[in-house]
Amino acid sequence: MQNTPRFFIDKSQIKRKRFLIEDERSVRHMGLVLRMKKGDSLILFDGEGFEYNATLGFLSKKQAAGVVEDIVEVEIASKIMITLAQSLPRAGKMDDIVRMNTEIGVDSYIFFESEYSVAKKESFTISKIERLNKVVLEALRQSEGKITPRITGPLVFEEITNLGGYDIKILLHSRNVDGSTNLPNIKKELNSTAKVLMVIGPEGGFSPKEVAIAKKNGCKIAYLDLPILRTETAGVVANSFLLIK
């Protein structure tokens, strides 16, 4: 049996049990891909923990509208809460990083400039954040995620390692260096609802100076017994490992 299609909606687009969607990507997917028509059922989600069972009443090339039948507050399973601190990657990799990590359940993103970053802070513009937010929503739709991850930045490396509010801050190194710990051993120390900051470096990795700063500021240096991973792969591999129960 085919699953009911699912689309993001801002709460402001629901009034008096009527909804209106004007996002071109969603509307195009309804019409051209799913061939939806009046009377079809759909699920709307607002990224804040609520879903809306709805019926499509109108669909054009630019808008979709209909009736909200009922509202459901979805149950959010307890899990490790991960903020991915990602060094600014080369052009084209940012979308993949956000998409893959959102699909597995990462809760928020902070982008930062590090010593070996090719991209610099100035390249992380408001328009890029807006585009990444669209990537997040599409990933949530596909993976049936419930809460929209927040995207912030850009910061610099030392600001990242000084952040508070986490049970543990982990800097993932590409190699087993002096003072580092295998990530599986770190996972054993975490409780099921720990708040984790996972710090991932750029294509060239972290400099010795940055590793020293991270240690000074309370970060654990971690490694994986795997071949050297690309920056867009490292975060999703490490975070998946932590999230799998």
C-alpha positions in Angstrom: 0.0 0.0 0.0 1.4 3.4 -1.0 2.3 5.8 1.9 0.4 9.0 2.2 2.5 11.8 0.7 4.0 14.2 3.3 4.9 17.9 2.9 6.2 20.7 5.0 3.9 23.6 5.9 4.5 26.7 8.0 1.9 27.1 10.7 0.9 30.5 9.3 -0.3 28.7 6.1 -3.1 27.0 8.1 -6.1 29.1 9.0 -9.6 27.9 10.2 -8.8 24.3 9.2 -7.8 25.4 5.7 -4.3 25.1 4.3 -2.4 26.9 1.5 1.0 25.8 0.1 2.8 28.2 -2.3 6.2 26.5 -2.2 6.9 25.8 -5.9 9.0 22.6 -5.2 6.2 21.1 -3.1 3.5 22.1 -5.5 5.4 20.8 -8.5 6.1 17.5 -6.7 2.4 17.1 -6.0 1.3 17.7 -9.6 4.1 16.4 -11.8 5.6 13.6 -9.8 2.7 12.3 -7.7 -0.1 13.3 -10.1 -2.3 14.2 -7.1 -5.8 15.4 -7.6 -8.7 16.9 -5.7 -9.8 14.6 -2.9 -6.4 13.0 -2.3 -5.1 12.6 1.2 -1.8 14.1 2.4 0.1 14.7 5.6 1.5 18.1 6.4 4.2 18.7 9.0 5.4 21.9 10.6 8.8 20.9 11.8 7.7 21.7 15.4 6.3 18.3 16.3 2.8 18.5 14.8 1.3 16.8 11.8 -1.9 17.6 10.0 -4.0 15.0 8.2 -5.5 16.9 5.2 -7.4 16.5 2.0 -6.4 18.3 -1.2 -9.1 20.6 -2.6 -7.2 22.6 -5.2 -4.0 22.2 -7.1 -2.5 24.5 -9.7 1.0 25.1 -11.0 1.7 27.5 -8.2 -0.6 26.7 -5.3 -2.1 23.8 -3.4 -5.0 24.2 -1.0 -7.4 22.1 1.0 -8.9 21.1 4.3 -7.2 20.1 7.5 -9.1 17.1 8.9 -7.2 16.7 12.2 -4.0 17.7 14.1 -1.7 15.2 15.6 1.1 15.9 18.1 3.7 13.4 17.2 5.7 11.4 19.7 9.4 12.4 19.7 11.5 9.4 20.7 14.3 10.1 23.1 17.7 9.9 21.6 21.2 11.4 21.6 20.9 15.1 20.5 23.7 15.9 18.0 24.8 19.4 16.8 27.1 19.0 13.8 29.8 21.7 13.8 31.0 21.5 10.2 34.1 23.3 8.8 33.1 25.2 5.7 33.6 22.7 2.8 34.4 23.3 -0.9 31.5 24.5 -3.0 28.9 21.9 -3.7 29.4 19.7 -0.7 27.3 21.7 1.8 24.0 20.6 0.5 25.0 16.9 0.7 26.3 17.3 4.3 23.0 18.9 5.4 20.8 16.5 3.5 22.5 13.3 4.7 22.8 14.3 8.3 19.2 15.5 8.5 18.1 12.2 7.1 19.8 10.3 9.9 18.5 12.6 12.7 21.1 15.3 13.4 19.4 18.1 15.4 21.3 21.3 14.4 24.2 22.6 12.4 26.9 25.2 13.0 29.3 26.1 10.2 32.7 27.5 11.0 35.9 28.5 9.3 39.1 26.6 10.3 42.7 27.0 9.5 42.7 24.7 6.4 39.2 25.6 5.2 39.1 26.4 1.5 35.8 28.3 1.9 35.9 31.4 4.1 33.3 33.0 6.5 32.4 35.6 3.9 31.1 32.9 1.5 28.5 31.7 4.1 25.8 34.2 3.1 22.1 34.5 4.1 21.1 33.2 0.7 23.2 30.0 1.4 21.4 29.5 4.7 18.0 29.9 3.0 19.0 27.3 0.4 20.2 24.9 3.1 16.9 25.3 4.9 15.1 24.1 1.8 17.5 21.1 1.7 16.6 20.4 5.3 12.9 20.4 4.6 13.2 18.1 1.6 15.3 15.7 3.7 12.7 15.8 6.5 9.9 15.1 4.0 11.8 12.1 2.6 13.0 10.7 5.9 9.7 11.5 7.8 11.6 13.6 10.3 9.6 15.5 12.9 11.7 18.5 14.0 13.4 21.0 11.7 17.2 21.3 12.5 18.5 24.8 13.0 21.4 26.1 10.8 23.7 28.8 12.2 27.1 30.3 11.6 29.6 31.2 10.5 31.9 31.0 13.5 35.7 30.5 13.8 37.3 27.4 15.2 38.0 28.6 18.7 34.5 29.9 19.1 33.2 26.4 18.3 35.4 24.7 20.9 34.3 27.2 23.5 30.6 26.5 23.1 28.7 25.5 26.2 25.5 23.5 26.8 26.8 20.1 25.7 27.4 17.0 27.7 30.4 16.2 25.5 32.3 17.9 22.7 34.0 15.6 20.2 36.5 16.6 17.6 36.7 13.8 15.0 40.3 13.4 13.7 41.2 11.6 10.6 43.9 9.6 12.4 44.7 8.0 15.8 46.9 10.8 17.2 48.4 11.3 20.6 45.6 11.6 23.2 42.8 10.5 20.9 40.1 7.9 21.7 38.3 5.4 19.5 34.8 6.7 19.0 33.2 3.4 20.0 34.8 3.8 23.5 33.4 7.4 23.8 29.9 6.1 22.9 30.0 3.7 25.8 30.2 6.7 28.1 27.2 8.5 26.7 23.7 8.2 28.1 20.7 7.8 25.7 19.8 11.5 25.8 23.3 13.1 25.8 23.8 16.5 24.0 26.8 16.1 21.7 28.7 18.6 19.7 30.4 16.7 16.8 33.2 18.8 15.2 34.2 17.9 11.7 37.2 19.4 9.9 37.7 20.5 6.3 39.3 18.6 3.4 42.8 19.2 4.8 41.9 18.2 8.3 42.7 20.0 11.5 46.0 21.7 12.2 48.1 20.6 15.2 47.4 24.1 16.7 43.6 23.5 16.4 43.9 20.1 18.0 45.7 21.6 21.0 43.1 24.4 21.3 40.3 21.7 21.2 41.9 19.8 24.0 42.4 22.9 26.1 38.7 23.8 25.7 37.5 20.4 26.8 37.0 18.6 23.5 37.6 14.9 23.3 39.7 13.9 20.3 38.2 10.9 18.5 39.0 8.7 15.6 37.4 5.8 13.7 39.1 2.6 12.7 38.2 3.3 9.1 40.1 4.5 6.0 40.4 8.3 5.7 37.0 9.8 5.1 36.0 12.8 3.0 34.6 15.8 5.0 31.1 15.2 3.6 31.3 11.6 4.7 33.0 11.8 8.1 30.1 13.5 9.9 27.3 11.3 8.6 29.4 8.2 9.5 30.3 9.3 13.0 26.8 10.7 13.8 25.1 7.5 12.4 27.3 5.4 14.7 26.3 7.5 17.8 22.6 7.5 16.9 22.2 3.7 16.2 21.0 2.1 19.4 
